[in-house]
C-alpha cells in the first residue's frame, strides 16, 4: 500500500468520524483531533481538513430537512408568520457566534494546541448535561394522560413556539462551542433545554442552526487557506467530505428517532469517560 493510498484511507476514516460525531453532543472536533493524532494524520492542511469536511455533515442535515428547508426559504418572503418568525429566530441564534467568532478566532485557534482543554470541556460538558437532564423536558404528548409535569421548565414544544429570547440563549450557548471539546450540538441543545425548549425540538433547532454556522466556518477557512491546498490534499478533503455526508445522514435520522424517547445521559457519561481516557493518555506522553 502506497503512502498516498494510506493517506486517503486516513481521510476516509476521519470523514466517517466527523459524520458520526457532528450531530451528537460529544464534540466532533475533539474526536477529529484525537483520532487524527492517534492515526498520525498530519499535513499542512490538517486544520482546514477538519473544518471543511464538516460541509459533508451540513449537506446531510440539509438533505434530511430538505422539504422543511425549502418551505422555510419560500416562506421567508411570502409565507406564514410562523415561518417568518422561525427564520428570524435562526438569524438571532446565528449572530452571536458570527460576531464573537470573528472577534476571537485567533485566541480560539490557540486553544487547539492545548489537549488539556479537551479534558476539561469534555468532563464539564458531560456533568452539565447530566444536571440538565434531571429536569423534566417532555411535552404533553410524550407524557400522555399524566401531563402534570408538562409545563415545568418547558414552554416551547415545537419549532414555531420558540421565542426570540430562547433563540438568543441558544445563540450564546453556541459561542461556548468555540472552545475545543465543548460540542456545538451539545451546547445548543442543552442551551435550548435550559431555556425551556423541549428536548426533541431543541435538537431540531440545533440541526437547523448548524447549517448557517458550519457553512460560514467552512467558507471562511476555504477563503483563508483554500489556495494553499495541494491536489493531494484537495482529494483527501473530497474523500472525507463524502464520508462525512454518508455517515452523518445515518446519524441525523437516528438521533431524531432516539431523542423522542430517550435522554442524552448516555452521551454525557461517554463524554466524561472519554475525558478521563484522554487525561490518562496525556499523563503517559
C-alpha positions as CSV (number, residue, x, y, z in Angstrom):
1,X,0.0,0.0,0.0
2,X,1.5,3.3,-1.1
3,X,1.8,6.3,1.3
4,X,-0.8,8.2,-0.9
5,X,-3.4,5.4,-0.6
6,X,-2.8,5.2,3.2
7,X,-3.2,9.0,3.4
8,X,-6.5,8.8,1.6
9,X,-7.7,5.9,3.8
10,X,-7.0,8.1,6.9
11,X,-9.0,10.9,5.3
12,X,-11.9,8.4,4.7
13,X,-11.8,7.3,8.3
14,X,-11.7,10.8,9.7
15,X,-14.7,11.7,7.4
16,X,-16.6,8.9,9.0
17,X,-15.7,10.0,12.5
18,X,-16.8,13.6,11.6
19,X,-20.2,12.4,10.4
20,X,-20.8,10.1,13.3
21,X,-20.0,12.7,15.9
22,X,-21.1,16.1,14.5
23,X,-24.7,15.9,15.5
24,X,-24.4,14.1,18.8
25,X,-23.2,16.0,21.9
26,X,-19.7,14.5,22.2
27,X,-17.6,17.1,20.3
28,X,-16.7,16.2,16.7
29,X,-13.6,18.5,17.0
30,X,-12.3,16.6,19.9
31,X,-12.7,13.3,18.1
32,X,-11.2,14.5,14.9
33,X,-8.1,15.9,16.7
34,X,-7.6,12.9,19.0
35,X,-8.2,10.3,16.3
36,X,-6.1,12.3,13.9
37,X,-3.3,12.3,16.4
38,X,-3.6,8.6,17.1
39,X,-3.5,7.6,13.4
40,X,-0.8,10.2,12.6
41,X,-2.9,12.2,10.2
42,X,-0.8,15.3,9.6
43,X,-0.3,17.7,6.8
44,X,-0.1,21.4,6.3
45,X,-3.9,21.4,5.7
46,X,-4.9,19.2,8.7
47,X,-6.8,22.0,10.4
48,X,-8.5,23.1,7.2
49,X,-9.4,19.5,6.5
50,X,-11.1,19.2,9.9
51,X,-13.3,22.2,9.2
52,X,-14.1,21.8,5.5
53,X,-15.2,18.1,5.8
54,X,-18.0,19.5,8.0
55,X,-19.6,20.6,4.8
56,X,-20.5,16.9,4.2
57,X,-22.3,16.9,7.5
58,X,-24.1,20.2,6.5
59,X,-25.3,18.6,3.3
60,X,-26.6,15.6,5.2
61,X,-28.7,17.6,7.6
62,X,-29.9,19.8,4.7
63,X,-31.0,16.6,2.8
64,X,-32.9,15.2,5.8
65,X,-34.7,18.5,6.3
66,X,-34.9,19.4,2.6
67,X,-38.7,19.6,2.4
68,X,-38.9,21.8,5.5
69,X,-35.9,23.9,4.5
70,X,-37.4,24.6,1.1
71,X,-40.7,25.5,2.7
72,X,-38.9,28.0,5.0
73,X,-36.9,29.5,2.2
74,X,-40.1,30.2,0.2
75,X,-41.9,31.3,3.3
76,X,-39.3,34.0,4.2
77,X,-40.8,36.4,1.7
78,X,-44.4,35.4,1.4
79,X,-45.0,32.6,3.9
80,X,-46.9,32.4,7.2
81,X,-46.0,34.5,10.2
82,X,-44.8,31.3,12.0
83,X,-42.4,30.6,9.1
84,X,-41.0,34.1,9.1
85,X,-40.6,34.1,12.9
86,X,-38.7,30.8,12.7
87,X,-36.3,32.3,10.1
88,X,-35.9,35.3,12.3
89,X,-35.1,33.1,15.3
90,X,-32.4,31.3,13.3
91,X,-30.8,34.6,12.4
92,X,-31.0,35.7,16.1
93,X,-29.3,32.4,17.1
94,X,-26.7,32.7,14.4
95,X,-25.5,36.2,15.1
96,X,-23.7,35.8,18.5
97,X,-21.4,33.2,17.1
98,X,-20.8,35.1,13.9
99,X,-19.8,38.3,15.8
100,X,-17.9,36.8,18.7
101,X,-16.3,34.2,16.5
102,X,-15.0,36.9,14.2
103,X,-13.5,38.9,17.1
104,X,-11.9,36.0,18.9
105,X,-10.9,33.5,16.3
106,X,-7.2,33.9,16.8
107,X,-7.5,33.2,20.5
108,X,-9.8,30.2,19.9
109,X,-7.4,28.7,17.4
110,X,-4.6,28.8,20.0
111,X,-6.7,26.6,22.4
112,X,-6.4,23.7,19.9
113,X,-2.8,23.3,20.8
114,X,-3.6,22.6,24.4
115,X,-5.0,19.0,24.8
116,X,-5.8,19.6,28.5
117,X,-8.6,21.9,27.3
118,X,-10.4,18.9,25.8
119,X,-10.2,17.1,29.1
120,X,-11.8,19.9,31.0
121,X,-14.6,20.7,28.4
122,X,-15.5,17.0,27.8
123,X,-15.9,16.3,31.5
124,X,-17.6,19.5,32.5
125,X,-19.9,19.3,29.5
126,X,-20.9,15.8,30.5
127,X,-21.6,16.9,34.1
128,X,-23.7,19.8,32.9
129,X,-25.6,17.5,30.5
130,X,-26.4,15.2,33.4
131,X,-27.6,18.1,35.5
132,X,-29.9,19.5,32.8
133,X,-31.3,16.0,32.1
134,X,-32.5,15.8,35.7
135,X,-35.1,18.4,34.8
136,X,-38.3,17.3,33.0
137,X,-38.3,18.1,29.3
138,X,-41.3,16.4,28.0
139,X,-44.4,17.5,26.0
140,X,-47.9,16.6,26.9
141,X,-48.0,14.1,24.0
142,X,-45.0,12.3,25.5
143,X,-46.5,12.2,29.0
144,X,-49.8,11.0,27.8
145,X,-52.6,11.3,30.3
146,X,-50.2,12.3,33.1
147,X,-49.3,15.8,31.9
148,X,-48.8,17.3,35.4
149,X,-45.1,17.8,34.6
150,X,-45.5,19.1,31.1
151,X,-45.5,22.8,32.0
152,X,-42.5,22.6,34.3
153,X,-39.4,24.1,32.5
154,X,-40.8,23.5,29.0
155,X,-42.5,26.4,27.2
156,X,-41.6,25.6,23.5
157,X,-42.7,22.2,22.3
158,X,-42.4,22.9,18.5
159,X,-40.1,25.0,16.4
160,X,-42.8,27.6,15.9
161,X,-43.2,28.1,19.6
162,X,-39.6,29.1,20.1
163,X,-39.3,32.8,21.1
164,X,-36.5,35.2,20.0
165,X,-35.2,35.2,23.6
166,X,-34.9,31.5,23.6
167,X,-33.2,31.6,20.2
168,X,-30.7,34.2,21.6
169,X,-29.9,31.9,24.6
170,X,-29.2,29.1,22.1
171,X,-27.0,31.5,20.1
172,X,-24.9,32.5,23.1
173,X,-24.7,28.8,24.1
174,X,-23.3,28.1,20.6
175,X,-20.5,30.6,21.4
176,X,-19.3,28.2,24.1
177,X,-18.8,25.6,21.5
178,X,-15.9,27.7,20.1
179,X,-13.8,26.2,22.9
180,X,-12.5,22.9,21.7
181,X,-14.2,19.8,23.1
182,X,-17.4,21.6,24.1
183,X,-19.6,20.3,21.1
184,X,-21.6,22.7,19.0
185,X,-24.6,20.4,19.0
186,X,-24.3,19.7,22.8
187,X,-24.0,23.4,23.7
188,X,-27.0,24.4,21.6
189,X,-29.2,21.5,22.6
190,X,-28.5,21.9,26.3
191,X,-28.8,25.7,26.0
192,X,-32.2,25.3,24.4
193,X,-33.4,22.8,27.0
194,X,-32.3,25.2,29.8
195,X,-34.2,28.0,28.0
196,X,-37.4,25.9,28.1
197,X,-37.3,24.2,24.7
198,X,-38.5,20.6,24.7
199,X,-35.6,18.1,24.0
200,X,-36.6,16.9,20.5
201,X,-37.4,20.5,19.4
202,X,-34.1,21.8,20.8
203,X,-32.4,19.1,18.8
204,X,-34.1,20.0,15.6
205,X,-33.4,23.7,16.1
206,X,-29.7,22.8,16.7
207,X,-29.7,21.0,13.4
208,X,-31.2,23.9,11.6
209,X,-28.7,26.3,13.3
210,X,-25.8,24.1,12.2
211,X,-26.5,24.9,8.5
212,X,-25.5,28.6,8.5
213,X,-23.0,28.3,11.3
214,X,-21.0,25.4,9.8
215,X,-21.3,26.8,6.3
216,X,-19.9,30.1,7.4
217,X,-16.9,28.3,9.1
218,X,-16.3,26.2,6.0
219,X,-16.4,29.2,3.7
220,X,-14.1,31.2,6.0
221,X,-11.4,28.5,6.1
222,X,-11.5,27.9,2.4
223,X,-11.2,31.7,1.8
224,X,-8.2,31.9,4.1
225,X,-6.4,28.7,3.2
226,X,-8.0,27.2,0.1
227,X,-5.4,28.5,-2.3
228,X,-2.6,26.7,-0.3
229,X,-4.0,23.2,-0.8
230,X,-2.2,20.7,-3.0
231,X,-4.1,18.4,-5.3
232,X,-3.5,15.5,-2.9
233,X,-4.9,17.5,0.0
234,X,-7.9,18.6,-2.1
235,X,-8.6,15.0,-3.0
236,X,-8.3,13.9,0.7
237,X,-10.8,16.6,1.7
238,X,-13.2,15.5,-1.0
239,X,-13.0,11.9,0.3
240,X,-13.5,13.0,3.9
241,X,-16.4,15.2,2.8
242,X,-18.3,12.4,1.1
243,X,-17.6,10.0,4.0
244,X,-18.9,12.6,6.4
245,X,-22.1,13.1,4.4
246,X,-22.9,9.4,4.3
247,X,-22.2,8.8,8.0
248,X,-24.0,12.0,9.1
249,X,-27.0,11.1,7.1
250,X,-27.4,7.9,9.2
251,X,-26.7,9.7,12.5
252,X,-29.1,12.6,12.0
253,X,-32.0,10.3,11.3
254,X,-31.1,8.0,14.2
255,X,-30.7,10.9,16.6
256,X,-34.2,12.3,15.7
257,X,-35.7,8.9,16.5
258,X,-33.6,8.5,19.6
259,X,-34.5,11.8,21.3
260,X,-38.2,11.1,21.0
261,X,-38.0,8.5,23.8
262,X,-34.6,8.8,25.4
263,X,-32.4,11.4,27.2
264,X,-28.9,12.5,26.5
265,X,-27.5,10.8,29.6
266,X,-25.6,8.1,27.7
267,X,-23.7,10.8,25.8
268,X,-23.0,12.6,29.0
269,X,-21.4,9.5,30.5
270,X,-19.5,8.9,27.3
271,X,-18.0,12.4,27.4
272,X,-16.9,12.0,31.0
273,X,-15.3,8.6,30.2
274,X,-13.6,10.0,27.1
275,X,-12.3,13.0,29.1
276,X,-10.8,10.6,31.7
277,X,-9.2,8.4,29.0
278,X,-7.6,11.5,27.4
279,X,-6.4,12.6,30.8
280,X,-4.7,9.2,31.4
281,X,-3.3,9.3,27.8
282,X,-1.8,12.7,28.4
283,X,-0.1,11.6,31.5
284,X,1.9,9.0,29.5
285,X,3.1,11.2,26.7
